[in-house]
Amino acid sequence: MSNAEISARRSAAVAQGVGVQTQIFAERAVNSEIWDVEGNRYIDFAAGIAVVNTGHCHPKVMEAVQSQAASFTHTCHQVVPYENYVRLAERLNDVVPGDFDKKTVFVTTGAEAVENAIKVARAATGRPAVIAFGGGFHGRTFMGMSLTGKVAPYKKGFGAMMPDVYHVPFPIDLHGTSTEDALGALTKLFKADLDPDRVAAIIIEPVQGEGGFYPAPADLMRGLRALCDEHGIVMIADEVQTGFARTGNMFAMDGYDVAADITTMAKGLAGGLPLAAVTGRADIMDAANPGGLGGTYGGNPLGIAAANAVLDVIEEEDLCNRANELGSRLKQRLESIRSRTPEMVDIRGPGFMVAAEFNTTDGQPNAALTAAIQAEAMKRGLILLTCGVYGNVVRFLAPITVQDDVMNEALDILEASIDAAKGH
């Protein structure tokens, strides 16, 4: 069976709205490598979009899943609960940033975590409005789409968005937007269009994911925290992509001197199984009435078992420090390439959440070169992802467990791919 044959079947059977980045079909994967149905090997610098931070099929995670599967796979926690759900909640309450009592609820996807965070904030405050940032990504549900600050492909063609959702600019020095501009936009919003006493929450990614891997400046986080405290607004950190050692800390908010009231997480939480969580101040999290939160599959036993194992692996293998080490190596290589590649205008990101941005010689976003680099890398066996509102950013999301020799091989492929894309 070939990739082309399966691709043709996919086109006939799967809705086109489910886009795909590649035309290779996976047969097996181990740590940072994937083999397709034709036996071709690829180095995975996508990690399922920051999901398998602990690598594909980590032995400890697989052992935990297999052990749980031998006991039971589903009871619905709201009907017959289980201890490891409680244990994982206790562990997240301990590790999520914030020096206050916390409680947790488990759901299935990152978008669902965001939805529930908004529900909790509205229940706690009795207010309807929510503020998000341009370029942010918060999911594909209607609330997630509404919060997301990018039209195509996420909002295009889906009609009216949810009401009482407002956007302000995200500070990006490279694009001429400062923290002062962002906070000033909030002030203008409160003066012209929105009474701050109607705002339930402000939601922010500490590092924008789909938006281009732009880290939020520390003074922005402090300003938001002060604003939320002044007006009784719930501050939500969307750590769906930044969580679980990716940024060199367990959570990106660990790198700031303020804490959010609620944290959403998913992706890297369960090593590839669908699991998401919302953790926040206990009094805020308890605002919803019994039955107001949860879901049939929320906190599925297999995902819970995997997540407990993921937390063990992060600690035992010191993956936060490993992320910083790998990110440093990647940035050094990118700086070397940049010295002869003027189109590479920026290299950024904490830990192993790194991106490179490409412009044309006249300073415009260079989506064509970015796509060419991605295509050249794929030809050479390296899977890369792009991002950014203009599609001109290459993002690097390899498993944090990537082997040193595979990492070196990937960096060589990356350099060759950039040279080839430029016509060298």
N, C-alpha and C positions, 0 to 999 in steps of 0.2 A: 504494500500500500504506500502510495507516494503522498507528499505534501500537497501536490497539485490536485490529486484526486479528492482528498479530503476537503481541500479549499473549495472545490466545485460543489461538493455536497453541502458544505457549510453555507455557501451563497444561496443555495436552493432552500435550505431548511431554517436558517437563523435570520431573525429580523436584522435589517441593515443598520438599525440604530445601535446595535452592539458592535462598535468599531473594534478593529484589531490593529496592533502595531506591526505584526509580522505575519508571514505566511508559512511559518514552520509550526508543526504540531508535535507537542511534547510527548515523549514515550516514557522517559524516566529523568530524574534529577537527583543529584547528590551535592550538598553544600553549595558551591558557587557555579556548578556546571549543569547543563541541560543537554540531553540527547534527543533528537527528533525521531520520527518514525522511519526515517531513511538511514538512521545511524550516525548522522552528523552531530558533532559536538559543538556546543556554544558556551561561552563564558557569560554568565548572567549578571549584568550590571543594572538590573531592574529590580530583582528580588520580589517580583509580583507587586511592584510599586511599594517598596519598603515594608513588605509583609514578612518575608522570611529573613528577618535580621539575624536569626540564629542558623541560617542556612537551610537548604532543602533537606528534609528528612533527617534532622539532627537525631542521633540515636536515642538520646535521653527523652526527647519530645515524642518520638515514635513509640518508645517503650511505654510512656505514660498513657498514650492514646490506646495502644493495644491492650494494656491492662484494664483501662476503663471500659473498653468495648466488650471485654470478656465478662464484665459485671452487669452493666446496663448502658444503653445508649440514649434513653429518653424517658423521663417521667413527667416532664413539665414542672419546673421548680415551684410554680404557684400551686401545684396540686400535691406532689410528694417531693419535698425538698431534699437536698443532699449536702453533706458536710463540706465537700471540697469547694462548693460555691461560696459558703461562708468563709472558708479559709482564704480563698483568693480575694474576697472583698476585704478581709482584715489586712491582707498584705498590701493591697492597693491603697487602702486608707493610710497605711504607714509610709508608703514611698511616694505618693503623689505630693507635690510641693504644697506647703501651707501648714503653718504651726497652729492648727485648730482641729477640733474633733470633726471627723469626716464619716460619711456613709456612701455606699456604692450601690448601683443597680447595673445588671448586665443585660445587654441586648445583642443584636446580631451583626450589625454593620455600622460603619462610621457615620453614615447619614442618619441612621436610627439613633445613634448616640447624640448627635447634634439636635435632632428633633426633640428628644427627651430632655436635653439640657434646657432648651427653650421652654418646653412645657413646665419644667420645674421652676425656672426663673419667673415665668408668668404667674404660676401658682403662689410663689413666695412673695411676690411684690404686688400682685393684683393689677399689674400694668400690661399693656399689649405690645408696645413698640420694641423693636430690636434694631441695633446698629451694627453693621459689618463694614468691611473694607474693600475697596476696589482691588481687583486681582485675586481676592481670596477665593478659596474653594471649600465648600462645606457639604457637597453631596448632590445627588440627582433627584431626591424627593422634591415635592413642591416647596417646602420650607427650605430645604438644602439649596435648591436652584435659586430661590429668591435671595438667600444670603450670599450666594456665590457672585463674585464680581467679574464675571466673564460671560459674554453672551453666547458666542459660538464655541463649541457645539452645545453647551449645556442648557441654554434657555431658548434657543432658536426654534420657533415653530410650536411652542407649547402653551401659547396664550398668556393670559394674565397671571402675574406672580402673586404671591401672598401679600396681603395688605400690611401696612405698618412696619415695613422693612426699609431701612435707609442705609445709604452707603456714603462713606467719606474716603478721601484719597489715602493710600498707604504710602508712608515716606520711603522714597527710593532716591538716594542722592544722585545716582547715575542718570536718573530721568528728571532731575531738577525739582523733586518734591521733598521737602524737609519735614522733620517732626513738627516744627512750628507751623508749617502749612497744614498738616493733618489735624493737629489740635485746634488750629484756627478754624478749620472747616467744621469741627464739632461745635465750636462756639457760635459760628454763623448759623449752623443747623438749629441750635437751641434758641437762637434769637429770631430766626425767620420762619421756620417750618415746624418745629417739634418742641413741645414743652418737655423739658427733661424729667418732669414728674410723671410723664407717661411712658418712660423708657424702662422696660424690664431688664434688658441685658445689652451689653456690648460684647461681641464675639470676635476673637482675633486668633490667627495662627501665629505662634511665636516666630516661625519661619514659614513664609508662604510657600506652599508646595507647588500645586499646579500653576500658581501665579508667577513662578520664576525663581524659587529658592532665595527670596530676599529676607534676611533676618530683620525682625523688628528692632529698632534702636532702643537702647535701655531707657533713654529719656521719654520715649513714647510710652513704654510700659508704666513708668512712674507716673506720667501724666494721666494715663487712663485709670490707674488705680486711684489717684487723687480725685479724679472726676467722678468715678463710681462711688467712692466714699462720700463725696459731697452731696450727691443726688440720690443715694440709696439704690444705685444700679448694680445688678449682678454682673461681675466680670467673668467671662467664659474664655478659657484657653482651649482652642481646638488643637489637640496634640495627636490627632489621628495619624498623621504622617511623621511627626517629629518624635513620637514616644519610643521608649524601650531601647535606650542606648544609642540611637541613631545619631544624635547630635553631640555625643561625648559625655552626656549626662543621662540619667534615667529618663528625664523629661527635659525638654528645652527650657521650660520655665525655671529649672534649677539654676540656669545661668543668669537669672535676673534677681534683683533685690526686693521684688514684690511678688505676691502670689495671687493667682486667680481664685475666685470663689468656687467655680466649677471647672473641672477638666474633663474633656471628652477624649476617648482613646479607642483604637481598634487596630487595624493593620498588624503591627509587630507584636501584638499582645499574645496571640495564640499560635505562632509558628506556622501559619498557613490554614488553620481552621477558622471558620467564621465566628468571631466573638468580638464584642465591643463593650465598652463600659462608660459609665458616667460616675465620677467621684466628685464630691463637693462637701461644703460645710454641712454638718449634720442637721442644723436647724433649717437650712434651705432645702436640703434633700428630703426632709420629712414634710415639706409643705403639701405634696401631692397626697391625696387620699388613697387608702388601700385599694388596689385594682387600677389605679390611674397610671401606673407604670408597669413595664414588663412586656411579655409576649410569649407565645407558645414555645418558640425555640430560644428565647432569651436565656443565656447562661446554659446552653446545651452541655451535658456532662463531658462529652469528648473535648469540646473547646476549653472548658474549665480545666480539665486534666492537663491539656497541652499548655495552657497559660501558666499554671503552677510550675510546670517543667521549664518553660521559657524563663521565668524569673530565676529559677535555680541556675540555669545555664549562664544567664547574664552575670550573675554574681560569681559563680565558680570559675568562669573563663575570663572574668574581668573585661567584659565587652565594652564598657564605657571607655576605659583607657585604650582598648584596641581600636575603637572608632576614632579616637583622637590621633593615634599613631597612623592609621591607614589614611585618614584625611590629610594629614601633614605630608605623607608621601605622594598622595595624588596631587595636592596643590603644588608641591615642588616640581613635579613633572609638568604640570600645566603651565607653570611660570616659565619653565625652560622652553616649552612650545610657543608660549606667548611672545617670547623675545624675538621670534622671527615670524609671528602671525599677528599683524596689527589688527586684524578683524576680531581677535579675541580681546574684548574691551573690559572684561571683568571676570574675576575668579572669586568665589565667595562661598560662605556656608560654614556652620559650626560642625565639628566632629567629622563624621563620614556622610554628611548631607551636603554635598559639594556640587556646585554648578559653574559652568562657563558660559558667558554671554557673548554673542557674535553680532557685529554691526557691519554695514558696508563702509567703504572708505569715506563716504560723505556723512556718516553718522546715523544712518537709518537701520532699523532692525533687519538682520540678514537671515530671514527664515530659509532661504534657498540653500545657503551654505550649511546651515544647521541640519537641514534634512539630508543634504549630501553626505555630511559626516556620519550621520546615523546609518545611511544606506551603505556607505563604504565599510563601516564597522561590521555591519551584519554580514556582508560578503566575506569578511575575514574571521567571522565566528565570534563577534562580540555584540551582545544585545545592549543597546543604549536607549534611553528615553529622552524626549525633548519636553519642554514646557515653556511657560511664559505667555502672556497675553498676545504677543506677536509671534510666538513660535520660534524664537531665536535663541533659546537657551538649551544647552545639553545638561541634563542632570545625571548624577552618578549615585546609584543606590545599590551597590553590590552588597551581598550578605556581609555582616561584620565578621563572620567566621571565615571569609575567603582566605585560601591558603596563600602563603607568600609567593610561591612560584607561579601560581595562577594570577595573582595580582600583577606581578612583573610582566607576565605574558600579555595581560590585558592592557597595560600601559603602553607596551610596544605596539600593539594593534591600534590603540587609540592614536598614537602619534602618526603611524603610517596612514591611518584613515583621514586625519586632518590634512596631511600633506597631499593625499590623493584627491580629496575634495577640493583643494585649492588649485589643483592642476600641476603640482610639483612632480 
